[in-house]
């Protein structure tokens, strides 16, 4: 889009916040780049250039606007929608792969050479993987400077910089002042040992009610809970464990993190954004689904529904198998048993969380006889765990969604329902469609749509490429008394 000068210029002239995250505008006369909705006076056409990312603008020598803070805008929805190499690379960079494993590690995860990755990202985004990771580190540094009382030296390493000098130089280059200058402009909150509170921006409209209701209804006791109007859960992270408390508001989500190691703040924040589908652009979804008369009233009544996703793709896949052919309550009971018996203990001073959800590696020696599951489902679960550990099934932010579907479908016991749920909630595919789901079919029937899997799947063709979001509206048709549509949830909900 950033190559369409006239469209971009109209967007900045209207200060249209819908385009925040899609591109940034750089002003040659000031050396500053802004988000499209910046309230500053609109620059003359001859003085502006449009870039696809903050990293590209920074690489071209521009620094971030202190007024509109383009680094704090919602992320680009393009990387969630697309499934090509660039999108897969961006999702992995967002998850901290370059900081942990370098560009060679990123290339290995994607199955390409480092030269190919450099060339493709440079061609489309105007910046290579190192520059993109640098921009992300700068954003994390600003977030920590403004949202915590951590010493600046600690922030440097928590944000992923290899030295304090590199941290100082980068912050000065990107934001036009040293870290101490950013802190002087901020009212630093009172220090809470081990805790950090952040604001996660969202695109409007944002229906947090249905999103949090679904997460609450499908929660696994021990690693997830609802407390005081917030959804809380444990996190397994590269450098330790964490606990996150997510409190929804109409225009943002407040995120409070307790981390074993503050180096995990970037990864934890990215995973929370994925869990809540916060970078989605609801307007194209609204326009496409409202064009169907059967969905029009629901979409117009409650716009901005999101896909309840996951913080861990392996965890989601395991929980989908546990949920096969059982109620939501029973699935929660099975998941809670795994958490209690195989999860890693944590200390939660703010609530009742006790363990992380076990990794596939933690479950590798699982005794199937201890599972209160039918024989076929026990075999399916054991097979999935083995495939996740040996790499014959690859599920991560940068995986190829089509390849992942094919890998899953080859496992005994993994059918279309499981595959599509994993694609939708685990991989964030906006066009996944679990047409055989009983709740989806019941919701369709209430709307006068076909309530058999084949007929509904055929009808859903007109909802492409947003069938995952159509699924959320079909679940919504079950009514306000259904647990997945009730927030805060009733006491008896799992």
C-alpha positions in Angstrom: 0.0 0.0 0.0 2.8 2.4 0.8 3.6 2.6 -2.9 0.2 4.2 -3.6 1.2 7.8 -2.9 -2.2 9.4 -3.5 -4.1 6.9 -1.3 -1.5 7.3 1.5 -1.5 11.1 1.3 -5.3 11.2 1.5 -5.0 9.0 4.6 -2.6 11.3 6.4 -4.7 14.4 5.3 -7.7 12.8 7.0 -5.6 11.6 10.0 -7.2 8.3 9.5 -6.2 5.9 12.4 -7.4 2.9 10.4 -4.1 3.0 8.5 -1.8 3.1 11.6 0.5 0.1 11.2 0.0 -0.3 7.5 2.7 2.3 6.7 4.6 5.3 8.1 5.1 8.8 6.7 8.5 10.3 6.7 8.9 14.1 6.4 12.1 15.2 4.7 12.1 18.8 6.1 12.0 17.6 9.8 13.7 14.2 9.6 10.8 12.7 11.5 8.5 9.8 10.6 4.9 9.6 11.9 1.9 7.3 11.9 -0.9 8.3 9.4 -3.1 9.7 12.2 -0.5 12.1 13.6 -2.3 15.3 14.7 0.5 17.5 13.4 -0.1 19.7 10.4 -0.2 17.7 7.2 3.2 18.3 5.3 3.3 19.3 1.7 3.2 16.4 -0.8 6.7 17.1 -2.0 8.2 16.8 1.5 6.9 13.3 2.3 7.8 9.7 1.5 6.0 6.6 2.6 7.7 3.5 4.1 6.2 0.1 4.8 7.7 -0.1 8.3 9.3 1.9 11.1 12.5 -0.1 10.4 12.6 1.2 6.8 12.1 4.8 7.9 14.8 4.4 10.5 17.2 2.9 8.0 16.5 5.9 5.7 17.7 8.2 8.6 14.4 9.3 10.1 13.6 9.4 13.8 10.3 8.6 15.5 7.8 11.4 16.1 7.6 12.2 19.9 3.9 13.3 19.5 2.2 10.4 17.7 4.7 7.7 18.7 4.5 5.6 15.6 6.4 2.8 17.3 3.4 2.4 19.7 0.7 1.9 17.1 -1.0 -1.4 16.5 1.1 -3.8 14.5 0.6 -4.5 10.8 -2.4 -6.8 10.2 -0.7 -7.8 6.9 1.6 -10.3 8.6 -1.3 -12.2 10.1 -3.3 -12.4 6.9 -0.5 -13.3 4.5 1.2 -16.7 4.4 4.1 -16.0 2.2 7.8 -15.9 3.1 7.9 -12.2 4.2 4.9 -12.7 6.5 6.3 -15.8 8.0 9.7 -14.1 8.6 7.9 -11.1 10.2 6.0 -13.3 12.6 9.2 -15.0 13.7 11.1 -11.7 14.1 8.2 -10.5 16.2 8.6 -13.6 18.3 12.3 -12.7 18.9 13.9 -15.3 16.7 16.6 -13.0 15.3 17.6 -11.8 18.8 17.9 -15.4 20.1 19.2 -17.2 17.0 20.5 -14.5 14.7 19.7 -14.3 11.0 21.1 -17.8 10.3 18.5 -19.2 12.8 15.7 -17.3 11.1 16.7 -18.6 7.7 16.9 -22.1 9.0 13.5 -21.9 10.5 12.1 -20.7 7.2 14.1 -23.2 5.0 15.9 -20.5 3.0 19.5 -19.2 2.9 20.4 -16.0 4.8 21.1 -14.3 1.5 17.6 -15.1 0.2 16.0 -13.8 3.4 18.0 -10.6 3.3 17.1 -10.0 -0.3 13.4 -10.7 0.0 12.9 -8.6 3.1 15.0 -5.8 1.7 13.0 -5.8 -1.5 9.6 -5.7 0.1 10.2 -3.9 3.4 13.1 -1.7 2.7 15.0 -3.2 5.6 16.7 -6.5 6.4 16.1 -8.8 9.3 18.8 -7.1 11.5 17.2 -3.7 10.9 13.8 -5.0 11.7 15.0 -6.7 14.9 16.8 -3.4 15.8 13.5 -1.4 15.4 11.8 -3.9 17.6 14.5 -3.6 20.3 14.2 0.1 20.2 10.4 -0.1 20.7 10.9 -2.5 23.6 13.4 -0.1 25.1 11.1 2.8 24.9 8.3 0.7 26.4 10.4 -0.3 29.4 11.8 3.2 29.9 8.3 4.7 30.0 6.5 1.9 31.8 8.9 0.7 34.4 11.3 1.9 37.1 14.0 -0.5 36.0 17.5 1.1 35.8 18.5 2.1 32.3 21.4 -0.4 32.3 19.0 -3.3 33.1 16.6 -2.1 30.3 19.4 -2.2 27.8 19.9 -5.9 28.2 16.2 -6.7 28.8 15.4 -5.1 25.4 18.0 -7.3 23.7 20.9 -5.0 23.2 24.4 -6.4 23.6 25.9 -3.4 25.3 24.8 -0.2 27.0 26.6 1.8 24.4 24.6 0.1 21.6 21.4 0.8 23.6 22.3 4.5 24.0 23.2 5.0 20.4 20.1 3.2 19.1 17.7 5.1 21.3 19.3 8.5 20.4 19.2 7.6 16.7 15.6 6.4 16.7 14.0 8.8 19.1 16.2 11.9 18.9 17.2 11.9 22.5 19.1 9.6 24.9 17.4 7.1 27.2 17.7 9.5 30.2 15.8 12.1 28.1 13.0 9.7 27.4 12.7 8.9 31.1 12.6 12.6 32.1 9.6 13.1 29.8 7.8 10.3 31.6 6.2 9.9 35.0 7.7 6.6 36.0 5.2 4.4 37.8 5.9 3.1 41.3 8.2 0.1 41.3 6.5 -3.3 41.8 9.2 -6.0 42.2 9.1 -8.3 39.2 6.0 -6.7 37.6 5.6 -4.5 34.5 2.3 -2.9 33.4 1.9 -2.1 29.7 -0.8 -0.7 27.5 -1.5 -2.9 24.4 -3.0 -0.7 21.7 -5.8 -2.0 19.5 -7.6 -1.2 16.3 -11.2 -0.1 16.6 -13.8 -1.5 16.7 -12.7 -4.0 19.3 -15.2 -6.4 20.8 -13.3 -7.5 23.9 -16.4 -9.0 25.4 -16.6 -12.1 23.1 -12.9 -12.5 23.0 -12.4 -12.7 26.7 -15.5 -14.7 27.2 -14.2 -17.4 24.9 -10.8 -17.5 26.6 -12.5 -17.8 30.0 -14.9 -20.5 28.9 -12.1 -22.7 27.5 -9.5 -22.0 30.2 -7.4 -24.7 31.9 -7.4 -24.5 35.7 -3.9 -24.2 37.1 -2.4 -22.3 34.1 -5.3 -20.0 33.4 -7.9 -18.2 35.4 -10.3 -15.3 35.5 -9.9 -13.0 38.5 -11.3 -9.5 39.2 -12.4 -8.9 35.6 -9.1 -10.0 34.1 -7.9 -13.1 32.2 -4.7 -14.5 33.7 -2.3 -17.2 32.6 1.2 -18.6 32.9 3.8 -18.4 30.1 6.7 -20.5 29.2 9.3 -18.2 27.7 12.9 -18.5 26.3 14.6 -17.3 29.5 12.1 -18.5 32.2 8.5 -18.4 33.1 6.0 -15.6 33.5 2.5 -14.7 34.5 0.4 -12.3 32.6 -2.8 -10.5 33.7 -4.9 -9.1 30.8 -7.6 -6.6 31.6 -9.8 -5.4 28.6 -11.0 -1.9 27.9 -12.8 -0.7 24.8 -9.7 1.0 23.3 -6.8 -1.0 24.8 -5.8 -4.0 26.9 -3.8 -3.5 30.1 -1.1 -6.1 30.4 0.7 -6.8 33.6 3.7 -9.1 33.4 5.6 -10.9 36.1 8.7 -12.4 34.5 11.5 -14.5 35.8 13.8 -12.6 33.4 13.0 -9.2 31.8 14.8 -10.3 28.6 11.5 -12.1 27.8 9.4 -8.9 27.8 9.4 -8.5 24.0 8.4 -12.2 23.4 5.8 -12.1 26.2 4.2 -8.9 24.8 4.2 -10.3 21.2 2.6 -13.5 22.4 -0.1 -11.7 24.3 -0.9 -9.6 21.2 -1.2 -12.9 19.3 -3.4 -14.4 21.9 -5.9 -11.5 21.6 -5.5 -11.0 17.9 -4.9 -7.4 18.5 -3.2 -6.6 15.2 -6.2 -7.6 13.1 -7.9 -5.0 10.9 -11.7 -5.4 11.6 -12.9 -3.2 8.8 -12.3 -5.5 5.8 -13.8 -8.3 7.8 -16.8 -6.2 8.6 -17.4 -5.3 5.0 -17.0 -8.8 3.7 -19.2 -10.6 6.2 -21.9 -7.9 6.4 -22.4 -8.5 2.6 -24.1 -11.8 3.5 -27.7 -11.1 4.7 -27.5 -14.1 7.1 -24.6 -12.5 9.0 -25.3 -8.8 8.4 -27.4 -8.1 11.6 -24.8 -9.9 13.9 -21.8 -8.1 12.3 -23.4 -4.7 12.5 -24.6 -5.2 16.1 -21.2 -6.3 17.4 -18.4 -5.3 15.0 -14.8 -6.0 15.8 -14.8 -9.6 16.9 -11.4 -11.2 17.2 -10.0 -14.7 17.0 -9.2 -16.2 20.5 -5.7 -17.5 19.8 -2.9 -18.9 21.8 0.5 -18.1 23.4 1.9 -21.5 22.3 1.1 -23.3 19.1 2.1 -26.8 20.6 -0.1 -26.2 23.6 -3.1 -25.3 21.4 -2.7 -28.4 19.3 -2.5 -30.7 22.4 -5.6 -29.0 23.9 -7.6 -29.4 20.6 -7.0 -33.2 20.7 -8.1 -33.2 24.4 -11.3 -31.4 23.3 -12.2 -33.9 20.6 -15.8 -35.2 21.1 -16.2 -33.8 24.6 -17.7 -30.8 26.2 -15.9 -27.6 27.0 -15.9 -28.4 30.7 -14.5 -31.9 30.1 -11.8 -30.5 27.9 -10.8 -28.1 30.7 -10.7 -31.0 33.1 -8.4 -33.0 30.9 -6.1 -30.0 30.3 -6.0 -29.3 34.1 -4.9 -32.8 34.8 -1.9 -32.4 32.4 -1.0 -29.1 33.9 -1.1 -30.5 37.5 0.9 -33.7 36.7 3.4 -32.4 34.1 3.5 -28.6 34.2 6.3 -26.7 35.8 5.4 -25.1 39.2 5.3 -21.4 39.4 4.7 -18.8 42.2 1.8 -16.5 41.7 1.6 -13.8 44.3 -1.4 -12.2 42.7 -3.8 -15.2 42.2 -4.2 -18.9 42.1 -2.1 -20.1 39.1 0.1 -23.0 40.0 1.9 -24.4 36.9 2.8 -23.6 33.3 1.2 -25.8 30.6 3.7 -28.6 29.9 5.7 -28.5 26.7 5.6 -31.3 24.2 9.0 -32.4 25.5 7.6 -32.4 29.0 4.9 -34.8 27.8 7.1 -37.1 25.8 7.2 -39.8 28.4 3.5 -39.5 29.2 2.0 -42.8 30.4 -1.2 -43.1 28.2 -2.8 -45.4 30.8 -3.0 -42.4 33.1 -5.2 -40.4 30.6 -8.9 -40.7 31.2 -9.4 -40.7 27.4 -10.7 -43.3 24.9 -8.0 -45.5 23.4 -8.1 -43.9 20.0 -7.8 -40.4 21.4 -4.9 -41.5 23.7 -3.1 -42.8 20.6 -3.8 -39.6 18.7 -2.4 -37.5 21.6 0.7 -39.6 22.0 1.3 -39.5 18.2 0.9 -35.7 18.1 3.3 -35.2 21.0 5.9 -37.3 19.3 5.5 -35.5 16.0 5.9 -32.1 17.6 9.1 -33.2 19.4 10.7 -34.9 16.3 9.7 -32.0 14.0 7.5 -34.0 11.6 4.8 -31.5 12.5 6.0 -27.9 12.6 3.7 -25.4 14.4 5.2 -22.0 15.2 4.6 -18.4 14.2 6.6 -18.7 11.0 5.4 -22.1 9.8 3.9 -22.7 6.4 0.1 -23.0 7.1 -0.6 -25.3 4.2 2.3 -27.5 5.1 1.2 -27.6 8.7 -2.3 -28.7 7.6 -0.8 -31.5 5.5 1.5 -32.7 8.3 -1.4 -32.7 10.8 -3.8 -34.6 8.5 -1.3 -37.4 8.2 -1.5 -38.2 11.9 -4.1 -40.8 12.9 -7.0 -39.2 14.7 -6.4 -35.7 13.4 -9.4 -34.9 11.1 -10.6 -31.7 9.5 -12.2 -30.3 12.7 -8.9 -30.6 14.6 -6.8 -29.3 11.7 -9.0 -26.2 11.2 -9.2 -25.3 14.8 -5.4 -25.6 15.1 -5.0 -23.5 12.0 -7.5 -20.9 13.3 -6.5 -20.5 16.9 -2.9 -21.8 16.8 -1.6 -20.4 13.5 -3.9 -17.4 13.2 -5.1 -18.4 9.7 -7.9 -15.8 9.0 -9.5 -18.2 6.5 -9.7 -21.5 8.6 -13.1 -22.9 9.0 -14.1 -25.7 11.4 -17.4 -26.4 9.6 -17.9 -29.6 11.5 -17.9 -28.0 14.9 -21.2 -28.6 16.7 -21.4 -25.1 18.1 -20.7 -23.6 14.7 -23.4 -25.7 13.1 -25.9 -24.9 15.8 -25.2 -21.2 15.4 -25.6 -21.5 11.7 -29.0 -23.2 12.1 -30.2 -20.3 14.3 -29.3 -17.9 11.5 -31.1 -19.9 8.9 -27.9 -21.2 7.3 -27.2 -24.9 6.5 -26.5 -26.8 9.7 -24.7 -29.8 8.2 -20.9 -29.6 7.8 -20.9 -30.1 4.0 -23.7 -27.5 3.3 -22.2 -25.0 5.7 -18.7 -25.3 4.3 -20.1 -24.7 0.8 -21.9 -21.6 2.0 -18.8 -20.4 3.7 -17.0 -20.0 0.4 -18.6 -16.6 0.1 -16.9 -15.5 3.4 -13.3 -16.0 2.1 -10.7 -14.9 3.2 -12.3 -14.2 6.6 -14.0 -17.5 7.5 -12.2 -17.7 10.9 -14.0 -14.4 11.8 -17.3 -15.8 10.4 -16.8 -18.7 12.8 -16.7 -16.2 15.7 -20.1 -14.8 14.6 -21.6 -18.3 14.3 -20.6 -19.0 17.8 -22.1 -15.7 18.8 -25.4 -16.8 17.4 -25.6 -19.4 20.2 -26.8 -16.6 22.5 -25.7 -14.6 25.5 -26.4 -17.5 27.9 -23.7 -19.7 26.3 -20.4 -19.8 28.3 -18.3 -18.7 25.3 -20.5 -15.5 25.0 -20.5 -14.6 28.7 -18.0 -12.3 30.2 -17.4 -12.3 33.1 -18.1 -16.0 33.0 -20.7 -17.6 35.4 -19.2 -19.4 38.4 -19.8 -22.8 37.1 -17.9 -22.2 33.8 -14.6 -24.0 33.6 
